[in-house]
Amino acid sequence: MKILPFKGLKTGVLAILVILIVSAMLLVDIVMIKIAEADLLSAKVREGFLLLSLISGSIKGNAYERDSSKSMELIEKELHSSGFTTVLLRASDTDDEKIIGKWGSALQEARHDGLKAVSTKSVAQRFYGTRWGVVWFSPERLIMSSPISSPALKWGSVTIGCDLGETYEALRARQITFLLFLTLYAAFLVLAGMYLFSRVVVAPVRKLLSMASGIEDLRTQDPKGGAPANEIDRLFAAVSGILSRLEENKARLRGHIASLERANKEIERARDEMVRSEKLASAGRLAAGFAHEIGNPLGIVAGYFELLKTGNLTESERLDLLDRAGAEIGRMGRVIRQMLNIARPSPPTREVIKAHEIINETIEFLAGQPWLSGIEIKTSLEARTDNVLGDPGQLREVLLNIIMNAADAMERKGTLNVRTWQEESNLNIEISDTGPGIPEAILSEVFEPFFTTKDPGKGTGLGLWVCYRIITSMGGSIAATASPEGGASIKIRLVLMPGQGATKDENDARNSRIGPESRHKRYRPEPV
C-alpha cells in the first residue's frame, strides 16, 4: 500500500508542502486583489460623484450656453484632471446633446442613463461591459449620470464615462510586488516546515525503520505486492509483518497453553496418585501395629466369652465381663476407623478442628506400633487456643508422616517431643527428635518431592512434600531446622480461628480437673 507516491519521505513531504503553501498563497493573492479591486472601483465611483458635482456646479454658476466653446473648455479641463474620459450633456426639452470624448458603443447606454437620471431626479450609476481584469472578468466601463435641477439652464443632465482598463493595469503592477512578497514568505514556510518535519517525523520514522530492520524474517514487501516506495510505506510493511508474526505467535502460544493445561492436569492426576500411594505405603507400614491393636482386644474378648460359657459366674460378674468385652470391641472400632481415615482417599474439607485432639488421637493410635518401641514420646500442649481451619484427616496425615520420619531417624531409641504454643494469632506445633539431625546443606530440599536420605526401597521421598502441600493449603507454613546438639525439628505454624477456643482461665481449670499428666504425657509403647 503506497501512502505517498514519492521515492523518499522528505521529497514527498516537500512536494506536499510546496503545493499546499503555494495554493494558500495564490488564494491569498486572489482575495487581496479582489478586495483591492473593489476598493479602487468604490474610489472611482466617489470620484465620479465629485466630478458630476463639479460639472453641475460649473454649469449652474456660469450659465453656459449650448454652443459656448468656453463652457466646453472648462468641462474638458475638469475632465482631464480626473480619471474619466467622456462626457455627455443632454438638453432637458430637446434632443440636443454635446459629446466630449469617445463613447463608442456605450453612447446609447449613456443616453439611457441620462434620461433615467432626469426622470428619477437622482444620480444613476452603472458598470457597463465585461473584460479581463486582474485575476478574473471585471466591468469594462463606469457610467454615471446626474440631473441638472435648474429650469433656467439649457442642459437637463450630464453623463460621464470612465474606461476601467487603466485601473486594472495599475492593480496588475501592484500584484507583481505582492506576488514577490508571497513567494518569499512561501519559501520561508517551506524551509521551516521541512526542518521541523524532519526533526519531528522523518528522524523518528527512520529510527523505527532501523529497529524494525533488525527483526529477523520480517516481511519487507508491501502487503499488496511490490517494494515499498518510501519510509512510510516501509514502516507500514514492517508493522504489517510484525502484526502477522504476532498473530502466528499467538496461535502457537494458544496451542502451547492448551498442551500445558493438559500436561498440568496429567501432573495433577499423577500427583494425586503419588499422594494416595504414599498414604497406602504408610498404611502398609502400620499394618503390623494394626494387627497387634486388633489381635490383643480380640484375644481378650475371646477369653471373656470363654469365662461366660462356664456358667459359674454371678449376674454382676457376667455383666462386668460383658462391659469389658464391649469396651474392647469399641477399642477395635476406633482403631479400624483411624486406619480407614489414614488409608482411604477422601476429598478435603474445611472445618474448625481442635489441633490438640488430633495430636492426642494420632499419638494414641501409633502407641502400639513396633517401630516406635524404645522411643519415648513426650507432649507439651501449652497453647491456650487450638482451633484451626482445615481438614482433620489431612492434619492427622501430616503428624503421622513427621512422626514416622522421626522414628526412622532415631532407629527405635531416643525421645520424640511434641510441643504446641500460641504466638499472637498463630498456633505453633513443633515435633523434634534426638536422632542424627539434618545437614544444613539439605535443609532447603527436604520438602521437595522424591527427596529422601533413606536407603533405596525404604522411602519414597513424598512424605514431607505431602506435608508441605497440606499445611500451605491450610494457609500455614512448615519448616525444618537442625539442632547443634543433634536431632531435627519440624515446626508447623497454623492460623488460629478468631474468637474460638478456650481462654487461659478455662484452659487452666480444665488442666486442674484432669491432672498435669494429661498436659505433659509420656507414651512408652510396649514392644510386640
C-alpha angles and dihedrals in degrees: 000000000000113000095179124022092225135096095232133036093227092049092050094047091047091052092048092047092050092049094047096044095043090048090050092048092049090050090050089049093051093047093047093047092049091049091049090047091052090049092050092049090050089051090049090053091050089049089051091053089052092048092049090051092050094048093046091047092049092050092048095044098047098033091224119204123230096251098032108132090198092061091050091051091053092049092048090050092054089044094055091050089060133053094255120102108188137050131187120194114191129186119240098222104028139035092256113132139169120216124201118185130000113304096172114175091352093069094093091049089051092052091048092050091048092055090046092052091051093048095046094036089222138101113273123202132181140167111230131201132355133261140155109282121182105300102357143005115305139174115292101208141014117220122189128180131189131183119235102224103205123102091203091065124084095215116076101185142010124211125190130191135199131194106222095204093097090052091055092046091055090048091051090054089054091047092062091059091045092050091050090054092047091049092054091046092049091050090052091050092049093050094045091046093050092049094050094042091050091054098041102037116007097050095048091045092052090048090053089049091053090051092047092049089061092064110098120235090011114159109247100180130090110268088235093049136272133069118298112262101212145356095285092051091046090049090049090051091048093050090048089052092049092049090048091051090047090054091049091048091048090053091049090045092052088052091049091047091051091050091046091051090052090047090048091053090050090049090050091052091046091048091050089050090051091050091051090047090052090050091049090048089053090047091051091051090051092050095093093051089043090057090051092048090051098036097055096052090044091053091048093049090048090053091050091052091051090054090049090054093060092070092210093112129106120236093257092050091049092051091047091054090049091051090050091049091049090051091052091048089050089051090053090049091053091049092049092049091049091049091050091049089056099042108035121076116244133172113257118256134200114225141133109272133181107236094200092057091050091049093050093045092050094049092046090050092050095043093094097047113121094222088062094056111121092022119109115213117207123187128195108179101182101152111120091210124033104170112125134164116247148079115307092209092053093048088050089051091052092051091046093052093047094047092047091051091048091049091051091050094050094046096218096313132086140042130296115203122199114189135171131189138165122245111185105296095347134090114217120204117187124187113186133173138193095235128119093287132223121292114245091236094065102036091102091052103050093092094050116109116262092011112135139151094201124107117271112283094021099083141021097207091232103098099085091036089058089048090052092051093049096047094046090048087056090054095254138108137238129200138175125220135179124224119225088225091055135269134079132260130204114198121196122192119195130178113248121229109253117244095008136102133046122312121233093261092049091048092050091049091051092049092050090054098049098035133243093279090073091058096042106034129178118202118199106185113214114236116246 
